[in-house]
């Protein structure tokens, strides 16, 4: 400002405005030169607020503008930083401004509570185990076929079952611990050895083998020879194996009669390998880097590595054939399509409440979901449950609900959204993903909810995966800044209990044009269409809060970081193309 020969009064007025806006919004962007001066002044204002004297209030009021700003300094800020000496703000360099190439930066207040939470080592806790009860989606699939369900509570329930379905979830070691502690392992072995009707799903297949390498070498039920091991990522495959793949049916399986060359849905990181010792059990294989056992059959005992309850109509036919009391007609083995992950068509539904409080599916123009009319209403494209059911009938491989106002609401208080999940899972038998507001939260009564609790409620309501947006950005920034995995981020909490296959990160980037790739520290690309100033390069800045706020991290850097923190999939959007 001095270089432009601006008067001192003008310069001080500008600084007063900027400091006031920083206190009010807790974050502003400006040039690095101005940011350094504003940061110093803002720290001085907070120090006055901590003093709390009448003299301090007068000095602050002489500089900052607005009663609300003064009130915030002397109440909220004073309390937040009462035990902190100085350093209330920080400066984050962001980009080079188009036009004059001025270096830009964000100034923001340090989140003291979050800082303490990250600095404090995680309290040791007993391992959390996913329940052995069947998933909601398995229950819904069975009920849709007209059958009733009785849950197994005791070993006697296993021995007395007419037909037994074991859709195991969670970790191999935890599942075996529960089976052994409850005396169910012995009952399960007796049931299967007597050739009683049995269908294992996913982990329910893996537990039949001798052991697993998932947590060291853990002993299984020992009914099928072989060791369950992790996919070999050196073969060029991503782990976990997520998506639709085809089977190579090697012998008569009965329940796979309708599968043929169609694809079924897999989601797993561990698999069993065919060998001479287990050949008599194998009814189909699949290839993902190498051949693995996709299903087994011996008499009335069946187990599949894929998820029939999430494989659409072909998956329902697998369940129906197992549940039918009539005997199977022997058929020759059929050779299906070559095993290869199929491309997925995912119906992604943006959901929010309209002005009447009804949940509707909407779409925005550059994330603006309001109609450009006098009424300015939320664009209404239909009801979430009905549209999801229609997309499923039309052949969608997956349905994703994104609660686009979830970043500002408390998800566990959003009962309509939970109901949407419950009703959808009763009629849609492909994977369901839900996102929006999955983060740690403290309600108005002071009750703290972890992101794991929020995600667990979504899973109980019928979701198979959760999509994390803004919170993933903050977690990635902290990880890249410190290089430390605290174990406290939503990604780490949820993936630790449910596996990384249950965690999707939704990235909402915005293109930022630059003249030279060396101007920024982020991954850049050469663009096909030059920017407004003829720029030939761009980086993709991640945003939070529904695309409203840019952050100093690129889409590429975010993707790499969240993979380390526990994400299994990336949902990549682009605000510029919306």
N, C-alpha and C positions, 0 to 999 in steps of 0.2 A: 504493500500500500504506500510505503514511503517513496518507492521508486516512481510511482505514478503521481507524486506530488499531491496526494490527497491530504486535506487538512487533518490535524490530529483529532478534532471533534468527530469527523466522519469515521475515522479509523476506530475510535473508541466506541462509537455507536454500533458499528458493525460487530465488534467483539462482544459487546453487551448482548446483542441479539443472538449471536452464535452460542454464547455460554448459556443463555436462557433456554434456547432450543435444545441444547445438549442435556441440560438438567431435566427438562420436560420429557423428552423422548428417549433419553439415555444413550443416544447414538446419532451421530451426524457424519456426513462425508464432506470433506473440503480438501484444499491443497495441503501438502505436507507442511509447508511454511506456516500457514495459518493454524493448522492442527496443533503444532507444537506450542504456539502461544495460547490458543484456546484451552489446551490441556492444562497448562500451568495455572491459568486463571480459574478454571473449573475446580481444580484441586484446592485452590485457596478458598473458594466459596464453600466447599464441603467442610473444610477445616473451621470456617466461621460457624457453620451449622452445628458442628460438634461442640463448639464453645458454648453455644446456647444462651449467651448473655444478650441483654438489650443493646449493648454497644455493638456486638457482633451482628445483630439483626439489622441495625441501622447501616453498618458498613456494607452488608450484603445487599440491602435494599437500594443503596446508592449505585450499585453496579448492575445487578440483574433486573429483569423486567417481569412483572406479573406476581400477584399475590399467591397464585398456585405454585409458582416456582419457589418463592420464599418458604411457603409452607412445606414443600417437599424437602428442601434443604435442611430445615430445622426439625423435621419429624422423621420421615422415611430414611433419608440419607444419613442423618445423624445416628439413627438406631442401627442401620445396616453396617456402618463402618466404625461403631463405637470402640471396637477393640483393634482397629487397624490404624497404624501411623503412616499417613501419607500414601501416595500411589493409588489414588482412588479411580484413576482412569488409565486407559492404555491406548496406544496408537498402532493401527494395523495398516500397513501400506497395501494399496489395492491395485491401482492401474495407472496408465498414462492417459491424461485427458486429451481427447481428440481436439485438434485445432492449434493449441499452444504447447502441447507435449508436457504440460505441467504434471508432476507426480502427485497422485491423489492418495488420500488415506481416510480411514474411519477412525474417529475417536469414540470410545464407548466406556461406560462405567464398568468396572470389574464386578462380576456377579459374586459377591462375597460368600454367599451360601454355597454356590456351586463350587467355588474355589476350595472351601473347607471340605466339601464332600469328596472332591477329587484328591485332596492331600491326605485325607484320613484313610488308612488302610482298611480294606473291606473286612468286616467282622466275620470271623470263621462261622460257618453255618453248616448244619447237617445237609448232606446231599439231597436235593429235591428230586423226586421221582415222578415221572409222568405216570398216571394211573394205568392199570392194566385193563380197565373197563373198555369195551369197544367205543370207538369214536361215535360222535353223534351222527356223522354221515353214514356209518355202517348200519346203525339202528334204523335210520330213515330209509335206506335202501331196502333193508329186509322188510320193513313195514309196508313199503310201497308195493311189494310183491304179495302182500296179503297174509303175512305170517306174524305170529306173536313171539315175543322174546322173553326169556327168563334168564336173569343174570346169575352167574355162578358165584356162590358165596362160600361154599365148603367143598372139600374133596368129594363128598358124597354126591353133590350136585353134578360133578363131572361124570362120575360112574353111572348116574341115573339118567343122563341126557340121551334123548333120541338122536339128536344131531348136534354137533358141537362146532361152533365157529370161534376161532381164536385170532382176533385182529390185534396182535401185540403192538404196542407203541412204546417209544422211549428207547433206553439203552439196554443192550443185551445183559450186562451184569446186573443192573437194577431189576430187570424182569426175572432173572433166575433167582435172585435173592428173595423176591416176593413169593415165587413159586415154591422154593424150598422152605421158607419160613412158615408158610401156610399149609404145608403138607400136600400141595397140589401137584408138585412135580411127579411124585410117585403115582398119583391117581391118573394123571394125564398119560404117563407112559403105559399104564395098565390098559387104559381106554384104547389107545392107539394100537398096542400090541394085540389086542383082541379084535382088530379090524373093524372097529366101530366107525360110523360116518363122522369124519373130521375134516375141517377146512381151516388151515392156517393162512393168515394174510400178513405179508411183509415180515415183521419180526416174528410173527407166528410160524413162518417157514424157517427162519434162521435158527430159532431155538431148538428145532428138531435135530440139528447137527451136533457133532461131538464137542465142538468148542468154537470160541470167537476170539479174534485178536483186538476187539474194540477197546478194551481197557486192560491191556496185558492179555494173557491167555486165560480165558474164562470158560469153565466147563458148561456145556449145554446138556440137553436131555439125552444125547448120545444114541438116538434112534437111526440116524443116517450118518454114514462115514464121511468125514471131511471137516475142514476148518473154515469158518466164515472170516474173510479178510477184507480189507479196504481196497477199493478200486485203485489201480496203479495210475496215478496222474502222469507218470513219465511216458505213458502211451499217447499223450496229447489230448486226454479227455478231462473235462471239468468234473470235479467232485463237489457235491453229490450228483448222481445221475437223476436228473429231473426232466420229465417230459413224456411224450408218447412214443413208444417203440414197438416194433413188430416181434412176433415170436416165431421160432423155428420148432414146430411141433414134431417131436421125435417118435412118439408112440401114442396109442389110444389113451385119451385122458378123460373122456366122458364129458366133464364140465367145460372143456375147451372146444366143444363141437362147433359152436357158433363163431369162434374167434377167427379161424382161417387166416386170411392175410390182413386182417384189420389190426389197428394199433391199440395198445392198452397203456394205462398211465403208471409210470414208475416214479418213485421218489425215495432214494436210499443211497447211502455212502458205502455200505458193506454188501458183500455177495459171496456166494459159495461157488466153487469151481467144479466142473464135471471131472470125474476120474473113473478109473475102472472099478473102484470099490463102491461107488454110489450110482453106477450106471443103471442098475435095475430100478432105481427110484425115479429117474429123470423122465419127465413127460414133455418138457419143452425147454429150450435155451433161448438166450438173447445175447446180442453182442453190443458191448460198450467198451471199446478198447481191447477187450478180450471176451471170449464166450463165458457166460455165467449161467447158473441154473435159474430159470424163470418160473418153473413149476415142477412139482413132484407128484407121483401117484403110485400107491401100492394098495390094491384092493379098494376099500372104501375110504382110504386115507388120502387126502389131497392137501396141497399147500401151494400158494402162489406168492411170488415176490412182488408182483404188481398190485395195484389197488383196484379191485373190481368195482367198489362203491364209487370210484371217481373216474371210471372208464366209460361213462355214458351207457347207451343201450347194450353194447357188447359186454360190458362189465356186469350189468344187471342180469344178462343171460347166464353168465357164469354162476352167480349166486342162485338163480332160479333152478338151474340144472342140479346144483348140489342139494337144494332144499326139497326137490321133488322126491317123493318116496319110491317111484318106480325105478327099476334097475336101468343101467345105461346100455345102449346098444353099441356093441363093439364096432369100431370103424378103423380104417387104416390111417396111419399117420399122414398128415398133410403138410406140405412145405409151404410156408407163408412167404411174405415179402422178405427181402434181405433186411436184417436188423440194422436200423439206422434211426436216430432221433428225427421225428417228423417236425416240420414247422408248425407252430401253434398259432391259432387265431384266438386272441383274447378280447372279449367284450369288456371294455373298461368304462364303467358308469360313474360319472361324477354325481354325487348325491348331496343335497343340502335341503334345509327347511325353507319353504317359501315364506312370504309375509304373513300367511295364515297359519303357519306352524306345521304344514303338511310336508312330509318328505317327498321330494320329487327328483327325477333325473334331469340334469341340466347340462348345458355345454356353453363355454364362454368363447368370446372373441378376444384373444390376448388375455384370457382368464377373466374377462368381464362377462358375467352371466346375466346381466340385466337387459331386458328388452329396451331398445331405443325408442320408447313411446312415452306418452304423457304419464301413464301410470307407473312406468319404470319398474315393472314387475320382474321377478326371477323367471328366466326362461324355463318353461315346463315342457319336458319331452316325454313325460309318462311316469307311471308308478314303478318303483324299483323292482318289486317282486315280479310283477307281470312282465316287465321287459327282460329280466333275467331269465324267466321261464321261456320266453319266446326266443331269446338268443340261444338257449340250450337246445330247443327244438330245431333251430335253424343250423345247428352244427358247431356252435362255439366250443372250443376246447377248454376254455377257462372263463370264469366271470370274476371281475374285480370291481368292488365297490370302494370308491374313494370319497370319504366324507370331507368335502373341501372346506368346511368351516370348522373342522375338528381341531385345528391349531388353537382356536380361542375358546373352545368349549371343553367340558369335562366328559370324556367318553362314557364313563360308567353311569353318568346321569342321562345319557342319550338313549332312553328306553326304546323309542321308535327304531333307531338304527339296529339295536340288538334284536328287535322283533323282525326286522327285514331279514337279517341273517337266518334266524330260526325258520321263518316261513320259506325262504329260498332253499335252504338245505333239505327241506322236505320234498322238493320237487325237481331240484337241479343236481344231477349226479356227475358233475365234473368239478375240478378244484375251485374253491371259493377263496378269494383274497379280499381282505378288508384293510383300509388304511384311513388315517386321519386322527391326529391328536394322541398318538401312542407315545407316551412320555411319562415321567414321574409327575405326580400332581398332588397338591394339597387343597382339600375342599374348604368351604367357608367355616367349617367347624374345627379346622386344624388337623383333620385326619389325613395322614399321608398315604398315598397309593403309589406303589412302584409301577414302572412300565410293564413289568412282568405280570402284575395283577391285572392291569388293563388288558394286556394281550390274552391272558388266560380266560377272561370273561368272553372275549371274542371267540376263542377256540371252543369254549363250552357252548356258545350260541350257534356254532356250525362252521366257523371259518377254518380253513386248512392252512392258510398263511396270513401273516400280517405284513402290511406295507408301511414302512417308516419313512417319513420325509424330513421335516425340519430338524427333528431330534437327531437324525443320522448326520446331518450337516454339522451340528454343534459337536457331536461326538468325534467326527472325523477331524474337525479343526483342533480339538483338544489333543487328539492322538498324534497328529502331525506336529503340533507345537511341542509336545513333551516326549513323544516316543514311548509313552507308557500306557499299557492296557490296565485300567483301574479295575475292570470287572463290574463297574457300576453303570456303564452306559446301557441304554435300552437294547442295543444290538447284542451286547455280551450277555445280559441277563436272560433274554428270551432264547438266544441260540444255545446257551448252556443247558437249559431245561428241555426245550423242544427240538433242538438241532438247527443247524443253519439252513436246512431245507425249508424251515417254517418262516424264514425272515427274508422279506423283499425290501429293497431300498428304492424308493421312488425319487428320481433326480429330476428337478425342474430347472434346467439351465437357460440362460439368456445369452445370445451371441454378443460379444463385445469386440468391435473392430479395432485393429491396431495396424500400424504401418510396418513394424519390424518385430519378428518373433522374440527378439532379445529384450523387448521393452517390458515383458512380464515374465514371472517365474513359472507360469502355468503352461500346460501343454497347449500348443497352438496348431491351427490347421490353415492351409491355404484355401480360401473360399472361391467358389465358382463365380459368385456374383459380388463384385467389389462393394465396399461400404460407401456411405454417403460422401465421404471425402476421398474416395478412390482407394481406400485401404484394401490390401490384398490378403490380409491375415486376420484371424479372429481367435479368441479363446472363449470358452463357454463358462460363464459365471453362474455358480449355483445360487439359487434363491430359496428363501424360507417364507413362512407366513402366507401361503397361497400365492407365491410369486410376487409378493409385494416388496420384499427386501432382498437386495443382493448381498452376497457374502464373499469374503476374500479367499475363495477356494474354487478351483476349476472342476468341471465334471469328471475329467480323467483322474485327477488327484483324489477326488471324493470316492470314486469307484474303487480305486486301489486300496484306500484306507478302510472302507467299510467291509471289503472282502477279508481283510486282516481281523476286523472286529467281530465277524460272525455272519455277514450277509451271505445268503445262498444264491440270490438272484437280483438283477438290476432291472427296474422298470424305467427306461430312459425316455423322457418327454422333451419337448422343445417349445418354449414360450413363443419364439419367433414364428414358428410354423403352426401355432394353434389357431 
